[in-house]
Amino acid sequence: MSVVQLPWDEKTKTLDMPVPSSEALLPDAQERLEQLATRIRQDIRTTSHHQDWIPRSENEGQPRVLDVLIIGGGQAGLGVAFSLQRERIDRVAVVDAGDDPRRVGPWHRYARMHTLRSPKRMKGIELDVPSLHIQRWFEACYGEEAWAKTDLVPRLDWNDYLVFYRWVTSIEVHHKSFVTAVHRPETADGPFAIDVQESGTAPSSVQTLYARRIVFALGLIGGGTAYTPDMIRSLPRSKWFHTEEEFDVSQCKGQRIAVLGGGASGFDNAGTALEAGASEAAVFMRRSTVPCNNPLRWMEFPGMQEHYFDLNDEQKVEFSLFNGGLPQPPTQHTIWRCFSYRSFQLRMAAEWVKVEDTGKELVIHTMDEHGTADTYHADMIIAATGYKVDLTLRPELKEFYADILTWRQAYPPSEGTAVAASPYLGSGFEFTPSHSQAPWISRLHHFSTGARTSMGVTGNQLSGIYGGLKRMAWSMATAITKENWPELMRQFRVFEHKEVMNVVYRFGGP
Ligand SMILES: Cc1cc2nc3c(=O)[nH]c(=O)nc-3n(C[C@H](O)[C@H](O)[C@H](O)COP(=O)(O)OP(=O)(O)OC[C@H]3O[C@@H](n4cnc5c(N)ncnc54)[C@H](O)[C@@H]3O)c2cc1C
């Protein structure tokens, strides 16, 4: 039974087992997936807690209050929902602005690479259920040999796996559901009211949901927004995109594309533009070498993935500032993808100084480290310039900005550094109140990019998602136990479970 119902839910309902449409599927993939689904459900049942435990007191005529509302149904939101299911926290709903249940997160939208960047062998959103791991799904679809030969998981397979994961774990996502606002509770321990609007419709369709806890799993924009330099933002909107945006890549056909930013997304987007028929694509970077070293691979060990939180503030800031200055390299495939086109250019040590719009074309003025100027003529710009962490840019947090403790407040030496505006999170990704009048702040959990300083690699990305999910579910179950302890204790006092039915008293008992 659904925990909540939204008027537009019927429009995106999916009940059948999702089977990918790839030509590479084994002929018996459907049966193999059915067998796998049976196995997964058995495994989940075998290792599940057996009884509901959260005390309920329904008030007639009152709206149902969710234990947790998860905003965002990407890999992070789905993983959180499953981890809460494992703790038997059962009044959980996931809402996601996307309108197509076959597309999860960015993988069909703006993640324009052929494969994931994360290694295929990692603990992840399957948590403690091995049959739910991507490897088992991939093998069911394409065979064991195909998995052995696969270096990195293809991006669209990852999307299809997430669709299957959502289905097999019975996580119900309300699609087309865009959260526009979250309101403060009326009392210190009261529920939050959340405004949800059917995506793409007028605000008149807003519905209100109530939840005691909220997880913000909004993805890369979740800590603030996509960052685009002013010199690009001031150009006509039709002449530039940020890599975050979903745009029709066929617009690149016959065009000269200038990509600002030589990180992974810069190369991914140049490759996509060239594949779509761009006459030329140039990646520009300030550095004079392509980043080759991937710092994430160092971080993928239990100490970082599960225990980073326990470091002290000084150590966290030291790590975050050093790590923040390191670029994320493109994959080897992406480099080859770009260089397989003669019309690809890599312009290193080329800082953008100015962009001129002549009406006919864009003229990009660059400067190298010795002050030598150059120009490039383009028709369209793609800004691969990353993201900015600044919670005051998140509209759904508007009522809470002043109540959320930031690193600059919690640890004054961080003032003036790149981490100063990041939220100072508690052990379960919850915001910390900045003053005593907002105790409910710690029932809001931030599971996206703003979490990096407090949680390191433990979080929404695959490199540390396992540790993040365990941590968040554990901390919520702890808080729910404490909040309900008086009622749980009362239940214990009146509890009866007679296991002994027949006592034979040999020595003439009563
Ligand atoms: C090219 C590229 C390659 C990448 N490669 C990797 C990789 O290999 N490994 C990896 O771990 N990460 C990779 N990433 C990063 C990746 O985007 C994130 O790790 C991953 O998507 C995080 O999952 P998420 O659930 O936090 O966010 P997302 O998957 O982005 O999901 C967020 C969801 O929130 C929803 N949402 C946002 N705002 C609202 C709102 N107000 N109301 C309702 N719903 C809302 C969105 O519709 C979206 O579905 C890559 C990113 C890019 C762009």
The ligand as a Tripos MOL2 file, in Angstrom:
@<TRIPOS>MOLECULE
LIG
   53    58     1     0     0
SMALL
NO_CHARGES

@<TRIPOS>ATOM
      1 C1         29.4070   12.9880  -16.8140 C.3       1 LIG1
      2 C2         29.2300   12.5220  -15.4180 C.ar      1 LIG1
      3 C3         29.8040   11.3450  -14.9990 C.ar      1 LIG1
      4 C4         29.6560   10.8990  -13.6930 C.ar      1 LIG1
      5 N1         30.2130    9.7260  -13.3190 N.ar      1 LIG1
      6 C5         30.0200    9.2800  -12.0620 C.ar      1 LIG1
      7 C6         30.5060    8.0070  -11.6390 C.ar      1 LIG1
      8 O1         31.1040    7.2680  -12.3860 O.2       1 LIG1
      9 N2         30.2750    7.6160  -10.3800 N.ar      1 LIG1
     10 C7         29.5530    8.3860   -9.5310 C.ar      1 LIG1
     11 O2         29.3320    7.9690   -8.4000 O.2       1 LIG1
     12 N3         29.1130    9.5830   -9.8870 N.ar      1 LIG1
     13 C8         29.3200   10.0480  -11.1200 C.ar      1 LIG1
     14 N4         28.8370   11.2620  -11.4820 N.ar      1 LIG1
     15 C9         28.2030   12.1000  -10.5000 C.3       1 LIG1
     16 C10        26.7440   11.7090  -10.4450 C.3       1 LIG1
     17 O3         25.9750   12.7320  -10.9970 O.3       1 LIG1
     18 C11        26.3560   11.4450   -9.0450 C.3       1 LIG1
     19 O4         27.2400   10.5970   -8.3700 O.3       1 LIG1
     20 C12        25.0100   10.7670   -8.9310 C.3       1 LIG1
     21 O5         24.1240   11.1340   -9.9280 O.3       1 LIG1
     22 C13        24.5380   11.1430   -7.5630 C.3       1 LIG1
     23 O6         23.3070   10.6020   -7.3430 O.3       1 LIG1
     24 P1         22.2060   11.4650   -6.6250 P.3       1 LIG1
     25 O7         21.0740   10.5440   -6.4210 O.co2     1 LIG1
     26 O8         22.7940   12.1780   -5.5000 O.co2     1 LIG1
     27 O9         21.8190   12.5920   -7.6770 O.3       1 LIG1
     28 P2         21.0500   12.4680   -9.0480 P.3       1 LIG1
     29 O10        21.2590   11.1400   -9.6370 O.co2     1 LIG1
     30 O11        21.3980   13.6660   -9.8320 O.co2     1 LIG1
     31 O12        19.5240   12.5320   -8.6030 O.3       1 LIG1
     32 C14        18.9820   13.6930   -8.0360 C.3       1 LIG1
     33 C15        17.5060   13.6680   -8.3100 C.3       1 LIG1
     34 O13        16.9090   14.7340   -7.5800 O.3       1 LIG1
     35 C16        15.8300   15.2110   -8.3140 C.3       1 LIG1
     36 N5         15.5330   16.5550   -7.8430 N.ar      1 LIG1
     37 C17        16.3550   17.6280   -7.7920 C.ar      1 LIG1
     38 N6         15.7040   18.6860   -7.2740 N.ar      1 LIG1
     39 C18        14.4660   18.2640   -6.9700 C.ar      1 LIG1
     40 C19        13.3330   18.8860   -6.3910 C.ar      1 LIG1
     41 N7         13.3320   20.1590   -5.9880 N.pl3     1 LIG1
     42 N8         12.1870   18.1560   -6.2460 N.ar      1 LIG1
     43 C20        12.1520   16.8580   -6.6220 C.ar      1 LIG1
     44 N9         13.2080   16.2240   -7.1690 N.ar      1 LIG1
     45 C21        14.3410   16.9170   -7.3420 C.ar      1 LIG1
     46 C22        16.2930   15.1650   -9.7520 C.3       1 LIG1
     47 O14        15.1890   15.0550  -10.6270 O.3       1 LIG1
     48 C23        17.1700   13.9070   -9.7670 C.3       1 LIG1
     49 O15        16.5030   12.7820  -10.2810 O.3       1 LIG1
     50 C24        28.9450   11.6880  -12.7870 C.ar      1 LIG1
     51 C25        28.3480   12.8700  -13.2150 C.ar      1 LIG1
     52 C26        28.4840   13.2870  -14.5190 C.ar      1 LIG1
     53 C27        27.8190   14.5550  -14.9390 C.3       1 LIG1
@<TRIPOS>BOND
     1     1     2 1
     2     2     3 ar
     3     2    52 ar
     4     3     4 ar
     5     4     5 ar
     6     4    50 ar
     7     5     6 ar
     8     6     7 ar
     9     6    13 1
    10     7     8 2
    11     7     9 ar
    12     9    10 ar
    13    10    11 2
    14    10    12 ar
    15    12    13 ar
    16    13    14 ar
    17    14    15 1
    18    14    50 ar
    19    15    16 1
    20    16    17 1
    21    16    18 1
    22    18    19 1
    23    18    20 1
    24    20    21 1
    25    20    22 1
    26    22    23 1
    27    23    24 1
    28    24    25 2
    29    24    26 1
    30    24    27 1
    31    27    28 1
    32    28    29 2
    33    28    30 1
    34    28    31 1
    35    31    32 1
    36    32    33 1
    37    33    34 1
    38    33    48 1
    39    34    35 1
    40    35    36 1
    41    35    46 1
    42    36    37 ar
    43    36    45 ar
    44    37    38 ar
    45    38    39 ar
    46    39    40 ar
    47    39    45 ar
    48    40    41 1
    49    40    42 ar
    50    42    43 ar
    51    43    44 ar
    52    44    45 ar
    53    46    47 1
    54    46    48 1
    55    48    49 1
    56    50    51 ar
    57    51    52 ar
    58    52    53 1
@<TRIPOS>SUBSTRUCTURE
     1 LIG1         1 GROUP 0 **** ****
